[in-house]
């Protein structure tokens, strides 16, 4: 005879094993068993109560076999009905019968027109493989001797049990290709799920497969998305991932929303399949009167990944013409529909002496509504045809809101290798907030990132600082000397730069103190930058504001042992990003 749990032993064993139920587990059903996709129908338990099998667990671990059953109970009457004290038993293929213990959380009475769930569990302290064939509801009369037992209801469960992490799903109805919609037969909710995006992302040093799932409510009432867990398999190892959204997700009738899952894996893991699991729970009251929970998962659907788990996305790159409005995923939760966003340009130039190139992408944001709208904080990345991604660094900006019918400019800088030519790149825009700390792609554009032309050298050439165009009509530089009298008399050298500029604003765009700056740098005859200064396009720039006319700039306390009469002037566009300054060389005057 096999041992079965007493209540105290059950509570203790469950509490110890609940966190690691899948570690080292092997299937309790014979290999190749079928997990049914269709849910069994309701059966009459009493004149008013009906029951339906929702979940069956038959998991063999290294030291025991756990059998769990969840029953859906429905009261179709207009009166509260007491749940009968029937024993629930399970019969195995070899004829053995085991009585399942009811969860402490099971209801005692069913309200009118209600649907509830009843949970049952038993642990067998042996490691033999068993196959479940039938559930039995038994009415036991303890008032007679010997006790009288009456079989009230039986229902077959062959092939319905879930055997844990090593279970094999073979039912074609439960196996879906990536991108194929599915429903969960064990759920009564009118929700349809579609996997739409898979990407490999990092949270600190941890590797994650991030799955974006589209959920559609096909019913006529508001529904809350039930808790689901995804289990990725690379052929030998299983990795489980919870839903990223911590708050409940509700969906209105005929509405669609995204939910996200993060499956933590080993760095070199390549997932081949992803299973959709639903969690079940069982509770028992221990000797101290405390409820001890035990949770397990039941596999419902298996998703077959394309090309051995390579990232796939429903957001495919589209050909794009600069300054046209970008089409975003209509279901994204980041970009307000009243905010029009367009890409102004993407430029790239060599950063001299540092071994890399800097690409700068400028976006124009316009509030088309009549009310202020929060500035969307979107992420960017440049992807190469070889699958290499370069993350964009956003311009530091204190701008919090977009005013009605006004346009602002925001820049992103990318640090890329000197070998990158900028051909056939894809610019991706992402939502870094909804599924934080992970991102979700909301638009992808085919862009031509053309290298910045050689720096301008002639007077009157146009320098572009969108939305400004700057012409340097003339320039001159003179040396200055100051004497500092202290304990030791010391000479300090400086320079005074005079620029005659013609500045034109080409587009009706509002700029603030965080807008790009024009950086003037003085380079000596040895090629060393001895002084530099940022010049602002806004009024907050004071005397060094970039405007048409004469602009005088002083460079004091230059670090040099002597004055250089052969100075070169370099003009840059400088963008202050969250990871430091990004600049591109526009002009060199000698």
Secondary structure, DSSP 8 states (H G I E B T S, - for coil): ---B--HHHHHHHHHHHGGGTTTT-EESS-TT----SS----EESSSSEEEEEEEEEEEE-SS-EEEEEEEEEEE-SSS-EE----EEEEEETTS-EEEEEE-TT--SEE-TTEEEEEEEEEEESS-----EEEEEEEEEETTSSS-EEEEEEEEE-TT--B--TT-----GGGEEETT--B--TT--S-EEEEEEEEEEEEETTEEEEEEEEEEEE-SSS-EE----EEEEE-SS-EEEE-BS--S--EE-TT-EEEEEEEEEE-TT----EEEEEEEEEEEEE-TTS-EEEEEEEEEEEEEE-GGGG--EES---EE--TTSB----TT-SSS-TTEEEEEEEEEEEEETTTTEEEEEEEEEEEE-SSS-EE---EEEEEE-TTS-EEE-EEB-----EE-TT-EEEEEEEEEEETT---TTEEEEEEESSTTTTS-EEEEEEEE--EE----B-STT-EEEETTEEEEEEEEEEEEEEEEE-SSS-EEEEEEEEEEEEEEEE-S--B--TTS-EEEEEEE-TTS-EEEEEEEBSSGGGGGGB--SEEEEEEEEEE--SS--SS-EEEEEEEEEETTEEEEEEEEEE-
